[in-house]
Amino acid sequence: MSGVRGKVAVVTGAGSGIGRQLALELARRGARLAVSDVDENGLAETVAEVKALGAEVQGATLDVSDREAVREYATTVAGQFGVVHQIYNNAGIAGGGQTVLDADWELYDRTLAVNLFGVINGTKAFLPHLIDSGDGQVVNISSLNGFLAQPTLSAYCASKFGVRGFTEALRTEMIAGRHPVRVTVVHPGGVKTGIASAALKEAEARGIEPTAEQRERVRVYNEKLLKMPADQAARIILDGVEAGKPRVLVGNDAKLVDRLVRLLPRRYPKLIVDFERRRLAR
């Protein structure tokens, strides 16, 4: 198994944030790229930036929750490049802001469709091609919330815990079946992207007016918690991929919280609630 140079790599959710920076860093490291996103404008910008780096790239508008569209996309990519080595299932949405009591079913349906089934769709569609390549890699982006639960994030946490479980199960199957595919789950901490602000826009698009507390929460996240530049996160992820790591924690906050949850599994929920109360009170 080798790194990314010369490999055909697929990146979903490449129109902004970590996905865009993954595409750019893969290009710098010599990969050939197939990138997708639901945001046509953001995707076009990413494609232009990748081309400016001299890398081969194919761009496609794609909703990862559309299973048949993902299947067709995998066939198209394999047909164009002749082989697919790596899939980075990165596309995701915020899917938070309301308690379980207040949240409607649409929030759960959409969040799980994109964040969890988008990962499953991408993995299942591309896995046969990765196996055929003889040097495959699945990289699924979970979150710090793939092992840490927080209030008003039940849909998001459910999706990201699910990504973690699905990915770890896949790893056992690749080992048991002796398939030439490495599997990595990624848990980013506070990366400076637009995901928190996007949560407000998603709510407003569904006719839900965010409360003052929800707006304040997003402000605190953007100004105090989401600090790591997305390009730095992408480098950490790809360094982990090239090192063959099965699990990549991105940021000191992710590492700290991982230890907290392991050491204090019964107490951490109260600690998290107290922490958030103090943050929002400032």
C-alpha positions in Angstrom: 0.0 0.0 0.0 1.3 3.5 -0.9 0.3 7.1 -0.6 -1.7 9.3 -2.9 0.8 10.2 -5.7 -0.6 9.0 -9.0 -3.8 7.7 -7.4 -7.3 8.4 -8.5 -9.1 10.0 -5.5 -12.7 10.9 -5.2 -13.8 13.7 -2.8 -17.4 14.4 -2.0 -18.5 17.7 -0.5 -15.5 19.3 -2.3 -17.2 22.7 -2.9 -16.0 24.3 0.4 -14.4 23.7 3.8 -12.4 20.5 4.5 -13.6 18.9 1.2 -12.1 21.7 -0.9 -8.9 21.7 1.0 -8.6 17.9 0.8 -9.0 18.2 -3.0 -6.3 20.9 -3.2 -3.9 19.0 -0.9 -4.4 15.8 -2.9 -3.6 17.7 -6.1 -0.4 19.1 -4.5 0.6 15.5 -3.6 0.1 14.3 -7.1 -3.3 12.7 -7.1 -5.8 12.6 -10.0 -9.2 13.9 -8.8 -12.9 13.4 -9.1 -14.7 16.0 -7.0 -18.4 16.6 -6.3 -20.8 18.8 -4.4 -24.4 19.9 -4.5 -23.2 23.5 -4.7 -22.4 24.1 -8.3 -20.7 27.5 -7.8 -18.5 26.2 -4.9 -17.6 23.1 -6.9 -16.6 25.2 -10.0 -14.3 27.2 -7.8 -12.7 24.1 -6.4 -12.2 22.6 -9.9 -10.6 25.8 -11.1 -8.2 25.9 -8.1 -7.2 22.2 -8.6 -6.6 22.8 -12.3 -4.4 25.8 -11.4 -2.2 23.4 -9.5 -1.8 21.3 -12.7 -3.8 18.3 -11.5 -6.2 16.3 -13.6 -9.7 16.8 -12.2 -13.3 15.9 -13.0 -16.1 17.8 -11.4 -19.7 16.7 -11.0 -22.8 18.0 -9.2 -23.9 15.3 -6.8 -26.3 14.8 -3.9 -24.8 12.0 -1.9 -28.1 11.1 -0.4 -29.4 10.1 -3.8 -28.3 6.5 -3.9 -28.9 5.9 -7.6 -27.0 9.1 -8.5 -24.0 8.0 -6.5 -24.0 4.6 -8.2 -24.1 6.2 -11.6 -21.3 8.6 -10.5 -19.1 5.8 -9.4 -19.5 4.1 -12.8 -18.8 7.4 -14.6 -15.6 8.1 -12.6 -14.3 4.5 -13.1 -15.1 4.7 -16.8 -13.2 8.0 -17.2 -10.1 7.2 -15.2 -10.0 3.5 -15.8 -9.4 2.9 -12.1 -10.4 4.3 -8.7 -8.1 4.0 -5.7 -9.5 6.3 -3.0 -12.8 7.6 -1.8 -13.1 10.5 0.7 -16.7 10.5 1.9 -16.6 14.1 3.3 -20.0 15.6 2.3 -22.1 16.6 5.3 -24.5 19.1 6.8 -24.8 20.6 10.3 -28.2 19.0 11.3 -28.5 20.6 14.7 -29.9 23.4 16.8 -33.0 21.8 18.3 -33.7 19.4 21.2 -35.2 16.0 20.6 -38.5 17.3 21.9 -38.6 20.2 19.5 -37.0 18.8 16.4 -39.2 17.7 13.5 -38.7 14.5 11.5 -37.4 16.3 8.5 -34.3 17.3 10.5 -33.5 13.6 11.3 -34.4 12.4 7.8 -32.2 14.9 6.0 -29.2 14.8 8.4 -29.1 11.0 8.4 -29.6 10.9 4.6 -26.6 13.1 3.9 -24.2 12.5 6.8 -24.7 8.7 7.3 -26.3 7.3 4.2 -24.2 9.6 2.0 -21.1 7.8 3.5 -22.7 4.4 3.0 -23.8 5.2 -0.5 -20.3 6.4 -1.5 -18.6 3.5 0.2 -20.8 0.8 -1.4 -20.7 2.4 -4.9 -16.9 2.7 -5.0 -15.8 -0.3 -2.9 -15.7 -2.8 -5.8 -13.6 -0.4 -7.8 -11.2 0.2 -4.8 -10.8 -3.6 -4.4 -10.1 -4.0 -8.2 -7.4 -1.3 -8.0 -5.4 -3.6 -5.7 -4.4 -0.5 -3.6 -7.7 1.0 -2.2 -8.5 3.4 0.5 -11.8 4.4 2.1 -11.6 7.6 4.2 -14.9 8.5 6.0 -15.2 11.8 7.8 -16.9 11.5 11.1 -16.5 14.2 13.7 -15.6 14.9 17.3 -19.3 14.3 17.7 -18.6 10.7 16.5 -17.7 9.9 20.1 -19.0 13.0 22.0 -22.7 13.8 22.4 -23.9 17.3 22.9 -27.3 18.9 23.6 -29.3 20.0 20.5 -27.1 17.9 18.2 -29.0 14.6 18.4 -29.4 14.2 14.7 -25.8 15.2 13.9 -24.4 13.0 16.7 -26.5 10.0 15.6 -25.2 10.4 12.0 -21.5 10.8 13.0 -21.6 8.0 15.6 -23.1 6.0 12.8 -20.2 6.9 10.4 -17.8 5.7 13.0 -19.5 2.4 13.6 -20.0 1.8 9.9 -16.4 2.5 9.1 -14.9 0.4 11.9 -17.2 -2.5 10.8 -16.0 -2.0 7.2 -12.4 -2.2 8.4 -12.9 -5.6 10.1 -14.5 -6.9 6.9 -11.6 -5.7 4.7 -9.2 -7.5 7.1 -11.3 -10.6 7.3 -11.7 -10.8 3.5 -8.0 -10.0 2.9 -9.1 -7.2 0.5 -6.5 -4.7 -0.5 -8.3 -1.7 0.9 -7.3 0.3 3.9 -10.0 2.0 5.9 -9.7 5.3 7.9 -12.2 7.1 10.0 -11.5 10.8 10.7 -12.7 12.8 13.7 -12.2 16.6 13.1 -12.5 18.9 16.1 -13.1 22.6 15.7 -12.2 23.3 12.1 -12.9 26.8 10.7 -15.6 26.1 8.1 -19.1 27.5 7.5 -20.9 24.5 9.0 -22.2 26.3 12.1 -23.6 29.2 10.1 -25.0 26.7 7.6 -27.2 25.2 10.4 -29.0 28.6 10.8 -29.5 28.9 7.0 -30.9 25.3 6.8 -33.4 26.1 9.6 -34.5 29.3 8.0 -34.9 27.5 4.7 -37.3 25.1 6.4 -39.3 28.0 7.8 -37.9 27.7 11.3 -36.8 31.0 12.9 -33.6 30.5 15.0 -33.9 31.6 18.6 -31.5 34.2 20.1 -29.8 31.4 22.0 -29.2 29.4 18.8 -27.7 32.5 17.1 -25.5 33.1 20.1 -24.4 29.5 20.1 -23.3 29.8 16.4 -21.5 33.0 17.2 -19.6 31.4 20.0 -18.7 28.4 17.8 -17.5 30.6 14.9 -15.5 32.9 17.1 -14.1 30.6 19.9 -14.4 27.0 18.9 -13.9 26.6 15.2 -10.3 27.7 15.0 -8.2 25.3 12.9 -7.8 26.4 9.3 -9.3 23.8 6.9 -6.1 23.5 4.9 -4.3 22.5 8.1 -7.0 19.9 8.8 -6.6 18.5 5.3 -2.9 18.1 5.7 -3.4 16.2 9.0 -5.9 13.9 7.4 -3.7 13.1 4.4 -0.7 12.6 6.6 -2.7 10.1 8.5 -3.9 8.4 5.3 -0.4 8.1 3.9 0.8 6.7 7.3 -1.9 4.1 7.1 -3.7 5.2 10.3 -7.1 3.6 10.8 -8.2 6.6 13.0 -7.2 10.2 12.6 -8.0 12.8 15.3 -7.8 16.3 13.9 -6.9 19.0 16.5 -6.0 19.1 20.2 -9.7 19.5 21.1 -10.6 16.2 19.4 -7.7 14.5 21.2 -8.7 16.0 24.6 -12.4 15.1 24.2 -11.5 11.6 23.1 -9.6 11.1 26.3 -12.3 12.7 28.4 -15.0 10.4 27.0 -12.8 7.4 27.6 -11.8 8.3 31.1 -15.2 9.7 32.3 -17.9 8.0 30.3 -20.6 8.5 33.0 -19.7 12.0 34.0 -18.8 13.7 30.7 -22.4 14.6 29.7 -22.8 16.8 32.7 -19.3 18.3 32.2 -20.2 19.1 28.6 -23.5 20.8 29.6 -21.7 22.9 32.3 -19.0 23.9 29.7 -21.6 25.0 27.2 -23.5 27.0 29.8 -20.3 28.8 30.8 -19.4 29.5 27.2 -22.8 30.9 26.3 -22.9 33.0 29.5 -19.7 35.0 28.5 
